[in-house]
Amino acid sequence: MNICVYGASSNTIDSSYIEQTEYLGRQMAKRGHSLVYGAGANGLMGAVARGAHEEHGKIIGVAPSFFNVDGILYENITELITTETMRERKQIMEDRADAFIMTPGGIGTLEEFFEILTLKQLGRHGKAIVVYNQNGFFEPLLTMMSETAVKGFMTDATNEIYAVMDDADAILDYLESYKTDIGKVFKF
């Protein structure tokens, strides 16, 4: 399967995040899965790609042409797809992916997650979405998501169309056994 991984591009994060995400990349490749991601060389993007590369996995990188500057793109990408815009990049990543994992990251990572979650909520896809809650990173976000439902700004069903996990092997087990849930979407 092609697994899209969203994550930080920053190298100024604790090394435990890097190690866990490299492990995820290695395990994906060992299990025969391909990586679809934003083509970055740094942060958790670079970590998942390095892990996949170590185990000879296929790496599909998607990046806008303005990212093609020294040190930004990972050098061992199997297939590099260049786009003109960030919107086009996200669309290609969505189209090429069979499942999505959000690792810790900043506003770009969150934006990618919320777009893919919104599309699932609206019935535009039924692919698995996993929040990889490394070191409890996403606890504040998960609290906000719960509060959003409790206070009536969205239905509880939205919080049921993604999984939250903190173990790479468990994530891959989940994705490998996942059955599409396109019928479990937001009711207008």
N, C-alpha and C positions, 0 to 999 in steps of 0.2 A: 504494500500500500504506500501511497505518497502521503507523508505526514508533514503538515505545515507547522513550523515552530516559530512563534513570535517571541522576542526577547530583547533585552538591553543591548545597546551598542557601546556602552561605557566600559572602560577597563578599570575604573576607579571604584570597583565594588569588591566586597569581601570574596576571598578566593574560594570559599565553600560553595558559592553560587556557580562559579566557573567549573569547579570539580564535578558537581552534581549534573551540570548541563553537558559537560563532556561525556560523562557516563551515559546519559540519556542518548546522545548521538551514537556512541559505541554500540549500545544495546539495540538501537533502531537498526543499524547496519547488520549486526550479528543475526537479527531476526529477519533480514531480507527486505527491510523497508527503506524507501528513499526519503531523503530530506528535501522539503521545499521550504525556502526561507528567503530573507531579504538580502542575501549575498554578502553580508558584512564579515569582516575579518576580526572584529574586536568584540569585547563583552561576551554576552551569552550567545549572540549570533555566531561569533567566531568559535566559541566553545563547542556548540552543538555540531558545527561543521568539522572542526578538528576531530571530534570524537567519531563522527561518521566516516571521515577520511581514514582514520587509523584502522578501521575495520573494512576498508575498501567499499564503502557504501556509495550509492549514487547521490549526488548533491546537485539539486536544481536551485540555482540562485536567480533571484529576480530583483533588478535594481534599475532606478532611473539613470539615464546617461550622465546626469550631473554628479553622481556618486563615483564616477570613474576617475578618481584621483588617487595618487600614491597612498597606500596603507589603508584604504577604506574597504575595498573588495577582497574577499578571500581568494587566494591564488589557485586553490585546488578544486574549484567547482567543476563538476562534470558537464553541466549545461548551464550557460549563463544567458539569461533573457534580459535584454536591455529595453527599457520603456522610456517614454518621454515624460511621464508624470507619475506621481505617487499613487494617484487613483488607478491608473492603468496597472501599476505594479500590484496593488492589492487585488484587483480583479483577476489577474493571471494567477496569483498565489491561491486565491479561492478556487478558481477553475481547475488548477492542477492538483489540488489537495483532496484526499479522501477523509482526512481528519485534521483537527487543529489542537495544538498545545500552546498555552500561554505560560511562558516562564517569567520570572520577575523582570520588570523593565519600567521605563518611564512613559511619557505621554504618548509616544508613537505606538508602543506595545499595547497600552490601554485602548487607544483609538482603534487599533486593528481588532482587538478582542471584542470591543463593543459593537463594531460594525458586523462582525461575523455572527455574534450573538443576536443582534437585531434581525439580521437576515434569516436566521433559524427561527426566531420568534414569529416572523411573518410568513413562515412556510416556504421560503425561497431555497432552502436546502435542509437535509436531515442528517448531516454529518456530525460525528462526535466532536465535542469541544471539551477540553480538559484544562482546568486551571491547576498548574503545577505549583503548589503552595510550599515552596522551599523555605525552610526555616520560619514558617508562619508569615512570610512576607505579605500575603494577600489578606490577612485577617481583617484589617481595617476596611478593605474593599468588600469583603464578604459581609461584614456588619452593615455597611451601607446598603448593599443589595437586599439584605433581609429587612432593614428599616424601610426601604423604598416600597417593598411589598406590603409590610405591616401598615404603612400609612396610606396605602391605596394608590400609589403612583404607578404601580404595575401589578400584575397578578402574580400569585405564588408560582404559577406554572413557569414563569420565566426562570426562576431559580431551580427548576427541575430539568432544564434542557442542557445543562452543562454539569460536568463532574468536577469535584475538587479532590485532589490527591497530592500526597507528598512523597511518593515513592516511584521512581522511574520504571521499575519492573512491573509494578501494579498498574501503572498508566498504560504500558504496552499490552499487558494482559487484557485490560478493559477495552482498548481500541481493537484488539484482535477478535474479541467476542462481541463487539458492538453491533446491534441491529438498528437500522435507521429508525428514527422516531419523528418522521415528518408530520405525523398526525398530532403530535403533542406540541401545539403552538399556541400563541396568543389568540384569545378570543376577543374580537372587537366589541 
